Amino acid sequence: MELTGHSYKTFFEPFRIKSVERIQHTTRAQRIQRLQEANYNPFKLNSEEITIDLLTDSGTGAMSSDQWAAIMKGDESYAGSPSYRKFERVVKDIFGFRHVIPTHQGRAAERILFQCSLKEGDLVPNNAHFDTTRANVEKCGAKAVNFPIPEALDSNAKALLFTGNMDVSRLAELLSSKRKEYVPIVMITITNNTIGGYPVSMENIKMVSKLCHYHGIPLFLDACRFAENAWFIKTREEGYAHCTPLQIAREMFSYADGCTMSAKKDGLVNIGGFLAMNDEDLADKCRRELIISEGFVTYGGLAGRDLEAVAVGLREVLEEDYLQYQVGFVKMLADLLREHRIPVLTPPGGHAVYIDAAAMLPHIPKEQFPAWALGCALYVEGKIR
Ligand SMILES: *Cc1c(COP(=O)(O)O)cnc(C)c1O
């Protein structure tokens, strides 16, 4: 393998694997048959029939030995569990918000937040909504509006360091218009999953925060990949090279009034999430909603052991060795694909490489879904989902 342009450290996994799981073999003929039975829908494949499953990073990773050890200490009391207090202490230490509400995953945090703060006809601006975030906004009869910077949508634009940023001028325009009264909340997604997984700069978060607070509107961060975003700020934004990822994370959240979080991403667990905020009245409302659908306020939709695993994962995800490896590994994959002339979005974000399937397969017209066709072909030829 060609390793030019990568430091040794990028390649060296900062962990040791001490448990293995058997993978079944499939033949090409079996894969064709399975795909036909699944109506060419890779989501309907059984995971045992896949050798390399890249469907998502959400909740699919292996946990650390410290997380497994913490799981054994999980306290499953219905109310007042010490596992909750441990979880709450870690979340408050990193995110800094006064109220911490556990949920079974990120979308539950979104649903509760929006049900408690939106009404029909409202507008929610975001650098770009993740699909569940948009769906939860729209379920409340509100409209999800995306304000990415123009360069994010232009594949010929010069590569920027923070392509995930929000277009502050479009937000300013909305907030100085009559439509401002329909904006009860503004969100920024870090990193910007819908648009290439690109990072958002501290300066952008600060500017959006200032604008929101000038207009008296709370800013919430969709924090799913906050640690990766902190790493990009450390390595790309002036003035942050000497800061730790923890310090950077604390500063990012200091500009916000709350956040939603899927711990299945940068919580490094298989299930979990939370909603956090400073506003006490809103927190009370959210907790009442939580009890109806997720569970009591000290466990949300989770077991005590899950809360323990999140508490450890949120600390481990901020370790520099881990972040350097994670972001470097994604860059390595993008570089290898590029060497093989596969068009990918560059520079890549922190958690995925986005292939431009339409550019890779120009002979397949858009109406025949080139990205879908590529996904099916990858399974048949490469055993990859
Ligand atoms: C995954 C994700 C969510 C939703 O979280 P779930 O845990 O899957 O419900 C929301 N926003 C972003 C940016 C995400 O990546």
The ligand as an SDF file (V2000), in Angstrom:
LIG
                    3D

 15 15  0  0  0  0  0  0  0  0999 V2000
  -27.0550   10.3610   14.0780 C   0  0  0  0  0  0  0  0  0  0  0  0
  -27.4010   11.7800   14.0840 C   0  0  0  0  0  0  0  0  0  0  0  0
  -28.6020   12.2400   14.6580 C   0  0  0  0  0  0  0  0  0  0  0  0
  -29.6390   11.3020   15.2290 C   0  0  0  0  0  0  0  0  0  0  0  0
  -29.1470   10.5060   16.2540 O   0  0  0  0  0  0  0  0  0  0  0  0
  -29.6920    9.0030   16.4910 P   0  0  0  0  0  0  0  0  0  0  0  0
  -28.9260    8.5520   17.6930 O   0  0  0  0  0  0  0  0  0  0  0  0
  -29.3980    8.2100   15.2740 O   0  0  0  0  0  0  0  0  0  0  0  0
  -31.1410    9.1090   16.7600 O   0  0  0  0  0  0  0  0  0  0  0  0
  -28.8530   13.5880   14.6440 C   0  0  0  0  0  0  0  0  0  0  0  0
  -27.9780   14.4580   14.0930 N   0  0  0  0  0  0  0  0  0  0  0  0
  -26.8180   14.0670   13.5370 C   0  0  0  0  0  0  0  0  0  0  0  0
  -25.8800   15.0770   12.9570 C   0  0  0  0  0  0  0  0  0  0  0  0
  -26.4860   12.7220   13.5140 C   0  0  0  0  0  0  0  0  0  0  0  0
  -25.3310   12.3270   12.9460 O   0  0  0  0  0  0  0  0  0  0  0  0
  1  2  1  0
  2  3  1  0
  2 14  2  0
  3  4  1  0
  3 10  2  0
  4  5  1  0
  5  6  1  0
  6  7  2  0
  6  8  1  0
  6  9  1  0
 10 11  1  0
 11 12  2  0
 12 13  1  0
 12 14  1  0
 14 15  1  0
M  END
$$$$
